[in-house]
């Protein structure tokens, strides 16, 4: 029984380590999004105007129009029928777009 138990644990460990590598991901890529990222030259997060695809000097109206255009592409309700992976990706993009929009409006100040 001990041998079977050890074999099960070692097999589980091998699968959990090597299966993501076979799929082209590293175990660190499966970490939660709010986990601290390694500082080994990882790319900085995109700035708000890159996410919204506008110029940094864009007006408030241009920002609102760009937000509406971008959020309509990635809104989770529009992709719910495509599968769980795409829904999760759309939710991530929607969070990035919302954060960029909030940052842009905060930088523009009150109307």
C-alpha positions in Angstrom: 0.0 0.0 0.0 2.8 2.4 0.8 4.4 1.8 -2.6 1.1 2.5 -4.4 0.6 5.7 -2.3 4.1 7.0 -3.1 3.6 6.1 -6.8 0.3 8.0 -6.8 1.8 11.1 -5.2 4.9 11.1 -7.6 2.6 10.5 -10.6 0.4 13.4 -9.6 3.4 15.7 -9.1 4.8 14.7 -12.5 1.5 15.4 -14.3 1.1 18.7 -12.5 4.6 19.9 -13.5 5.0 18.5 -17.0 1.4 18.7 -18.4 1.4 22.6 -18.5 4.9 22.5 -20.1 3.5 20.2 -22.8 0.7 22.7 -23.4 3.2 25.5 -23.8 2.6 27.1 -20.5 4.9 27.4 -17.5 3.6 26.7 -14.0 4.0 30.4 -13.2 1.5 31.2 -16.0 -1.1 29.3 -14.0 -0.6 31.6 -11.0 -3.5 33.9 -10.0 -3.6 37.3 -11.7 -3.2 39.1 -8.5 0.0 37.2 -7.6 3.2 39.3 -7.8 4.9 39.0 -11.1 8.5 38.1 -11.4 10.9 40.9 -12.0 12.9 39.0 -14.6 12.3 41.6 -17.4 8.6 41.0 -17.7 6.8 43.6 -19.8 5.2 46.4 -18.0 1.4 46.5 -18.1 -0.1 48.6 -21.0 -0.9 52.2 -20.3 -4.5 53.4 -20.4 -4.3 55.0 -23.8 -2.8 51.8 -25.3 -5.6 49.7 -23.9 -8.3 52.1 -25.2 -6.4 52.6 -28.5 -6.4 56.4 -28.4 -3.8 59.1 -28.2 -2.6 60.1 -24.7 -3.9 63.6 -25.4 -7.4 62.3 -26.4 -10.4 64.3 -25.3 -13.0 63.0 -22.9 -15.4 62.4 -25.7 -12.8 60.4 -27.6 -12.0 58.3 -24.5 -15.7 57.6 -23.9 -16.2 56.5 -27.6 -13.1 54.3 -27.5 -14.2 52.7 -24.2 -17.7 51.9 -25.7 -16.1 50.4 -28.8 -13.5 48.3 -26.9 -15.9 47.1 -24.2 -18.4 46.0 -26.8 -15.8 43.7 -28.3 -14.9 41.9 -25.0 -18.0 42.1 -23.0 -18.4 38.7 -21.2 -22.2 38.6 -22.0 -21.4 38.6 -25.7 -19.0 35.6 -25.6 -20.7 33.4 -23.0 -21.6 30.8 -25.6 -18.0 30.4 -26.8 -16.6 28.3 -23.9 -15.1 28.9 -20.5 -11.6 29.8 -21.7 -12.8 32.5 -24.0 -15.2 33.8 -21.4 -12.4 34.1 -18.9 -10.2 35.8 -21.5 -13.0 38.3 -22.3 -13.5 39.0 -18.6 -9.8 39.7 -18.2 -9.9 42.1 -21.2 -13.0 43.8 -19.8 -11.3 44.3 -16.4 -8.3 45.9 -18.2 -10.5 48.1 -20.3 -12.5 49.3 -17.3 -9.4 50.0 -15.3 -7.9 52.0 -18.2 -11.2 53.9 -18.6 -11.3 54.7 -14.9 -7.7 55.9 -15.0 -8.3 58.1 -18.1 -11.3 59.8 -16.5 -9.5 60.3 -13.2 -6.6 61.9 -15.1 -9.0 64.2 -17.1 -10.6 65.4 -13.9 -14.3 66.4 -13.4 -16.3 67.6 -16.3 
